[in-house]
Amino acid sequence: MFITNRVIKLGNSIQKFFVVKNYPEKIFPGWLQFFSTLPGEYSRVSIFFSPTLIKWNWQMMSKIRRLKASIKAAEGTAEGVNPQEVRTLQGLRYLQKQTAWQNAELYNVDISISLFDKTEKEVLKESSKVVKRLSNLNLLLDHAYLTQLDAWSLSGLTGALPKRYFKSRMIDGEAAACFYPFLDGSLSDEFGIYLGSKFSNGSLVFLDLISGSTAKNILVMGKTGEGKSTFMKALSVDLNGAKIKIFVIDVDREYIELVKKLNGVIVDTQNSKFPDPTRIPVEIGDKDEDMIRLSQTETTTFWVVGLLAVNMDHLEKNACDTAMSALWLESGIHRCIKDTWDLPHGGIKRWYEILEGDTSETQEGSLSLRSKVRIFFKGSQQGFFTEPGDETEYDNDFIAFDIAGAVNNTDDPHIASLKLAMTFSTVWNLVRREKARGERYTAVIFDEGQRALPVESISEFVLRMVTTARKFNSMAVLATNNSAVLWGDKTGGTQGGSGLWSNTHYKVFFHCEESEVKQMAEHGELPDTVTSSIRNLQGSYSYIIKTPRGYDRLRMELPPEELQLYKTRGLKTTYNVVR
């Protein structure tokens, strides 16, 4: 560490610290909002409160009497009344009323501002912008040698209280509330998602992840045990609380208890329960979507049968189509009569029975096709599809797709790839239909990205989500403890991971292994000040967040009952809170 009268040098970073030495006469709710968009690569605003006490004894009352006498004596003179004395008297009267009459608490408040950049020239350039911007708020800053030390202490980097070489500002508890605004979003419009509290001053951070046209995807990086999974689960609950429909791609069955607690739905792909592809969706009130219900069902059925059979030749395709047409005909469904599309039918299982009994000109293709797909209707995988007509479970607001068997290689490779493809097709169709309904937004959540993304079909689905989800009122949230999956061909990574890194406005960094920090610095071009902060997060359960406005350090404060629900390790009989 090296201190000059202009900056402080810590490692590879150059830092500039200020303290506020003069405040405006009045502040208002939301006043601190102006601090949230400070210039610079990485900036922090830290607020320190210390209790203070005013005794309304003879000495204090004497000060008030003298001020009154001075003001009265100046009235009518050429010089006039001193405005500063009038303001001081008004302030003392207000404090007397608040404390003596209303028993309010008083505080000394000190504010420090920290700017970080790569070079001294850059940080000084940004500091001049900060001084100019805050002067418009009637805030004067001090950055002298000794006050830089105070500001450094106030920033929370040392944990030590400063020796004050400057004057604090006294405020009451009511005014103190103006220092703790919601920085984005709100509670009243239900769009504000709680992402944590600022580490430097405790102010709550609510971000609006719904409004606007930009992608709202979120990437979460962090070493195992540093709070990443807890953050992901808490975020999923926050998103769901904002009336966002949640789809969790659960590779480790970690969300089972949470989904049960929220009365959600678990789609058990482990036991092969997928929607019947011949099920014609119900009308949702969107003209375009409702008009393609039947054709979309036929396309999906062809695609699914192709997956079951590992592709179809032209004879098999004709046989598939013949069986499907026969299924519609016997049920009274006509392609050109929309009112018949909601009639009940025998579903994919009846389709197979028709395929087995085919004696028409497509019999040759039927024989070949049924030999490939028999295992899913008469063999060990005959429970693969649910009964047709039941869409109610997918109306739930919180749905987890258990794909543990497919990802952890406990399934036959063909069955595993089929389960994944069916899962992602189901999720995407649900996302698309929710967009057509226009009633709620959706979010698709992936945990354990380091194991999920190397699976090609998952990588492809993540890439589709992060690049097109915004058009469908959706967003992707992915967590990983291995950054190598994010850099595409650079490190043997994945296209889905690379697309995620490039298309996320919000990135969350918990403490990471040194090798991960180096990769993010090299391939992700993270600033030195940010990587240095990530290295120092170990055991703090706090994180660095990058938003379009820059970087900050947050900590998610959760009650014990939530932490107990989110814990991912330990015996069933252990009730210690694990964070």
Secondary structure as the mmCIF struct_conf table of DSSP 4:
data_model
#
loop_
_struct_conf.conf_type_id
_struct_conf.id
_struct_conf.beg_label_comp_id
_struct_conf.beg_label_asym_id
_struct_conf.beg_label_seq_id
_struct_conf.end_label_comp_id
_struct_conf.end_label_asym_id
_struct_conf.end_label_seq_id
STRN STRN1 PHE A 2 ILE A 3
BEND BEND1 ASN A 5 ARG A 6
STRN STRN2 ILE A 8 LEU A 10
TURN_TY1_P TURN_TY1_P1 GLY A 11 ASN A 12
STRN STRN3 SER A 13 ASN A 22
BEND BEND2 GLU A 25 GLU A 25
TURN_TY1_P TURN_TY1_P2 PRO A 29 GLY A 30
HELX_RH_3T_P HELX_RH_3T_P1 TRP A 31 THR A 37
BEND BEND3 PRO A 39 GLU A 41
STRN STRN4 TYR A 42 THR A 52
BEND BEND4 ASN A 57 ASN A 57
HELX_RH_AL_P HELX_RH_AL_P1 TRP A 58 ALA A 74
TURN_TY1_P TURN_TY1_P3 GLU A 75 GLY A 76
BEND BEND5 THR A 77 GLU A 79
HELX_RH_AL_P HELX_RH_AL_P2 PRO A 83 GLN A 96
HELX_RH_PI_P HELX_RH_PI_P1 LYS A 97 TRP A 101
TURN_TY1_P TURN_TY1_P4 GLN A 102 GLN A 102
STRN STRN5 LEU A 106 ASP A 117
BEND BEND6 LYS A 118 THR A 119
HELX_RH_AL_P HELX_RH_AL_P3 GLU A 120 SER A 135
TURN_TY1_P TURN_TY1_P5 ASN A 136 ASN A 138
STRN STRN6 LEU A 140 ASP A 142
HELX_RH_AL_P HELX_RH_AL_P4 TYR A 145 LEU A 154
TURN_TY1_P TURN_TY1_P6 SER A 155 GLY A 156
BEND BEND7 LEU A 157 THR A 158
HELX_LH_PP_P HELX_LH_PP_P1 ALA A 160 ARG A 164
BEND BEND8 TYR A 165 PHE A 166
STRN STRN7 ARG A 169 ASP A 172
HELX_RH_AL_P HELX_RH_AL_P5 GLY A 173 ALA A 176
HELX_RH_3T_P HELX_RH_3T_P2 ALA A 177 PHE A 179
BEND BEND9 TYR A 180 TYR A 180
BEND BEND10 LEU A 183 GLY A 185
BEND BEND11 LEU A 187 LEU A 187
TURN_TY1_P TURN_TY1_P7 SER A 188 ASP A 189
BEND BEND12 GLU A 190 GLU A 190
STRN STRN8 GLY A 192 LYS A 198
TURN_TY1_P TURN_TY1_P8 PHE A 199 ASN A 201
STRN STRN9 LEU A 204 ASP A 208
BEND BEND13 LEU A 209 THR A 214
STRN STRN10 ILE A 218 MET A 221
TURN_TY1_P TURN_TY1_P9 THR A 224 GLY A 225
BEND BEND14 GLU A 226 GLY A 227
HELX_RH_AL_P HELX_RH_AL_P6 LYS A 228 GLY A 241
TURN_TY1_P TURN_TY1_P10 ALA A 242 LYS A 243
STRN STRN11 LYS A 245 ASP A 250
BEND BEND15 VAL A 251 ARG A 253
TURN_TY1_P TURN_TY1_P11 GLU A 254 TYR A 255
HELX_RH_AL_P HELX_RH_AL_P7 ILE A 256 LYS A 261
TURN_TY1_P TURN_TY1_P12 LEU A 262 ASN A 263
STRN STRN12 VAL A 265 ASP A 268
HELX_RH_3T_P HELX_RH_3T_P3 THR A 269 ASN A 271
TURN_TY1_P TURN_TY1_P13 SER A 272 SER A 272
STRN STRN13 PHE A 274 PHE A 274
TURN_TY1_P TURN_TY1_P14 PRO A 277 THR A 278
HELX_LH_PP_P HELX_LH_PP_P2 ARG A 279 GLU A 283
BEND BEND16 GLY A 285 GLY A 285
HELX_RH_AL_P HELX_RH_AL_P8 LYS A 287 MET A 291
TURN_TY1_P TURN_TY1_P15 ILE A 292 ILE A 292
HELX_RH_AL_P HELX_RH_AL_P9 ARG A 293 LEU A 308
TURN_TY1_P TURN_TY1_P16 ALA A 309 VAL A 310
BEND BEND17 ASN A 311 ASN A 311
HELX_RH_AL_P HELX_RH_AL_P10 HIS A 314 SER A 331
TURN_TY1_P TURN_TY1_P17 GLY A 332 GLY A 332
TURN_TY1_P TURN_TY1_P18 ARG A 335 CYS A 336
HELX_RH_3T_P HELX_RH_3T_P4 LYS A 338 THR A 340
TURN_TY1_P TURN_TY1_P19 TRP A 341 ASP A 342
BEND BEND18 LEU A 343 LEU A 343
HELX_RH_AL_P HELX_RH_AL_P11 GLY A 347 GLU A 356
TURN_TY1_P TURN_TY1_P20 GLY A 357 GLY A 357
BEND BEND19 SER A 360 SER A 360
TURN_TY1_P TURN_TY1_P21 GLU A 361 THR A 362
HELX_RH_AL_P HELX_RH_AL_P12 GLN A 363 VAL A 373
HELX_RH_3T_P HELX_RH_3T_P5 ARG A 374 PHE A 376
TURN_TY1_P TURN_TY1_P22 PHE A 377 LYS A 378
BEND BEND20 GLY A 379 GLY A 379
TURN_TY1_P TURN_TY1_P23 SER A 380 GLY A 383
BEND BEND21 PHE A 384 PHE A 384
STRN STRN14 PHE A 385 PHE A 385
HELX_LH_PP_P HELX_LH_PP_P3 THR A 386 GLU A 387
TURN_TY1_P TURN_TY1_P24 PRO A 388 GLY A 389
HELX_RH_3T_P HELX_RH_3T_P6 THR A 392 ASP A 395
BEND BEND22 ASN A 396 ASP A 397
STRN STRN15 PHE A 398 ASP A 402
HELX_RH_AL_P HELX_RH_AL_P13 ALA A 404 VAL A 407
TURN_TY1_P TURN_TY1_P25 ASN A 408 ASN A 409
BEND BEND23 ASP A 411 ASP A 411
HELX_RH_AL_P HELX_RH_AL_P14 PRO A 413 ARG A 437
TURN_TY1_P TURN_TY1_P26 GLY A 438 GLY A 438
BEND BEND24 GLU A 439 GLU A 439
STRN STRN16 THR A 442 PHE A 446
HELX_RH_AL_P HELX_RH_AL_P15 GLY A 449 ALA A 452
TURN_TY1_P TURN_TY1_P27 LEU A 453 PRO A 454
BEND BEND25 VAL A 455 VAL A 455
HELX_RH_AL_P HELX_RH_AL_P16 GLU A 456 THR A 468
HELX_RH_3T_P HELX_RH_3T_P7 ALA A 469 PHE A 472
TURN_TY1_P TURN_TY1_P28 ASN A 473 ASN A 473
STRN STRN17 SER A 474 THR A 480
BEND BEND26 ASN A 481 ASN A 481
HELX_RH_3T_P HELX_RH_3T_P8 SER A 483 LEU A 486
BEND BEND27 TRP A 487 TRP A 487
HELX_RH_3T_P HELX_RH_3T_P9 GLY A 488 LYS A 490
TURN_TY1_P TURN_TY1_P29 THR A 491 GLY A 492
HELX_RH_AL_P HELX_RH_AL_P17 GLN A 495 SER A 502
TURN_TY1_P TURN_TY1_P30 ASN A 503 ASN A 503
BEND BEND28 HIS A 505 HIS A 505
STRN STRN18 TYR A 506 PHE A 509
HELX_RH_AL_P HELX_RH_AL_P18 GLU A 514 HIS A 523
BEND BEND29 GLY A 524 GLY A 524
HELX_RH_AL_P HELX_RH_AL_P19 ASP A 528 ARG A 535
TURN_TY1_P TURN_TY1_P31 ASN A 536 GLY A 539
BEND BEND30 SER A 540 SER A 540
STRN STRN19 SER A 542 THR A 547
TURN_TY1_P TURN_TY1_P32 PRO A 548 ARG A 549
STRN STRN20 GLY A 550 ARG A 555
HELX_RH_AL_P HELX_RH_AL_P20 PRO A 560 TYR A 566
BEND BEND31 GLY A 570 GLY A 570
TURN_TY1_P TURN_TY1_P33 LYS A 572 THR A 573
#
